[in-house]
Amino acid sequence: MPFVAYVHAREPDEPEDEGRAPWEPNWRVWRWIVAALPVAIAATRTDGPLELLFVFGVFALACRAALELLPDGGGLREWRQ
């Protein structure tokens, strides 16, 4: 029979952490998405090389939003030979 236990993470008199509430939107991500919207609309209204420039701009803004959303992995800073 498996053993099931409740682990009490914090004491009742401890203040709650000041982090973002679960229902609160992550504004660091949404600012890039909102910035990409007018650029995407401009890309649909133009033609030629200017449209390509706007599409690259939307892609860059979407990548910035993904960068804010994904955790920092550290890259090769922790690599040792």
Beta strands, then each sheet from edge to edge (+ up, - down):
end
